[in-house]
Amino acid sequence: MDEVENKKKSDIIFTVLLSINNRIRNLRKKFNKERLMQ
């Protein structure tokens, strides 16, 4: 039972980290495009 709970928690954390990472990457792309346009 604990094993499964821990797995779920780590999966959730992993997913959250991935989404944060993607958001940061998208922000960087956007920022770079805006800098290029200036």
ChimeraX commands (.cxc) that place a marker at each C-alpha (Angstrom):
marker #1 position 0.00,0.00,0.00 radius 0.5
marker #1 position 2.71,2.48,0.95 radius 0.5
marker #1 position 4.65,1.57,-2.16 radius 0.5
marker #1 position 1.74,2.53,-4.37 radius 0.5
marker #1 position 1.18,5.79,-2.49 radius 0.5
marker #1 position 4.81,6.75,-2.84 radius 0.5
marker #1 position 4.74,5.94,-6.53 radius 0.5
marker #1 position 1.71,8.18,-7.02 radius 0.5
marker #1 position 3.35,11.02,-5.13 radius 0.5
marker #1 position 6.56,10.81,-7.11 radius 0.5
marker #1 position 4.58,10.62,-10.36 radius 0.5
marker #1 position 2.66,13.75,-9.40 radius 0.5
marker #1 position 5.84,15.59,-8.45 radius 0.5
marker #1 position 7.46,14.51,-11.70 radius 0.5
marker #1 position 4.49,15.73,-13.72 radius 0.5
marker #1 position 4.45,19.07,-11.92 radius 0.5
marker #1 position 8.18,19.55,-12.50 radius 0.5
marker #1 position 7.76,18.71,-16.17 radius 0.5
marker #1 position 4.98,21.23,-16.63 radius 0.5
marker #1 position 6.97,23.93,-14.82 radius 0.5
marker #1 position 9.95,23.14,-17.01 radius 0.5
marker #1 position 7.84,23.43,-20.16 radius 0.5
marker #1 position 6.40,26.73,-19.02 radius 0.5
marker #1 position 9.86,28.16,-18.37 radius 0.5
marker #1 position 11.04,26.95,-21.77 radius 0.5
marker #1 position 8.06,28.60,-23.47 radius 0.5
marker #1 position 8.67,31.84,-21.60 radius 0.5
marker #1 position 12.30,31.79,-22.71 radius 0.5
marker #1 position 11.32,31.28,-26.34 radius 0.5
marker #1 position 8.85,34.13,-26.14 radius 0.5
marker #1 position 11.41,36.35,-24.44 radius 0.5
marker #1 position 14.05,35.55,-27.06 radius 0.5
marker #1 position 11.66,36.33,-29.91 radius 0.5
marker #1 position 10.79,39.68,-28.36 radius 0.5
marker #1 position 14.47,40.51,-27.94 radius 0.5
marker #1 position 15.17,39.58,-31.55 radius 0.5
marker #1 position 12.39,41.85,-32.77 radius 0.5
marker #1 position 13.77,44.91,-31.03 radius 0.5
marker link #1:1,2 radius 0.2
marker link #1:2,3 radius 0.2
marker link #1:3,4 radius 0.2
marker link #1:4,5 radius 0.2
marker link #1:5,6 radius 0.2
marker link #1:6,7 radius 0.2
marker link #1:7,8 radius 0.2
marker link #1:8,9 radius 0.2
marker link #1:9,10 radius 0.2
marker link #1:10,11 radius 0.2
marker link #1:11,12 radius 0.2
marker link #1:12,13 radius 0.2
marker link #1:13,14 radius 0.2
marker link #1:14,15 radius 0.2
marker link #1:15,16 radius 0.2
marker link #1:16,17 radius 0.2
marker link #1:17,18 radius 0.2
marker link #1:18,19 radius 0.2
marker link #1:19,20 radius 0.2
marker link #1:20,21 radius 0.2
marker link #1:21,22 radius 0.2
marker link #1:22,23 radius 0.2
marker link #1:23,24 radius 0.2
marker link #1:24,25 radius 0.2
marker link #1:25,26 radius 0.2
marker link #1:26,27 radius 0.2
marker link #1:27,28 radius 0.2
marker link #1:28,29 radius 0.2
marker link #1:29,30 radius 0.2
marker link #1:30,31 radius 0.2
marker link #1:31,32 radius 0.2
marker link #1:32,33 radius 0.2
marker link #1:33,34 radius 0.2
marker link #1:34,35 radius 0.2
marker link #1:35,36 radius 0.2
marker link #1:36,37 radius 0.2
marker link #1:37,38 radius 0.2
view
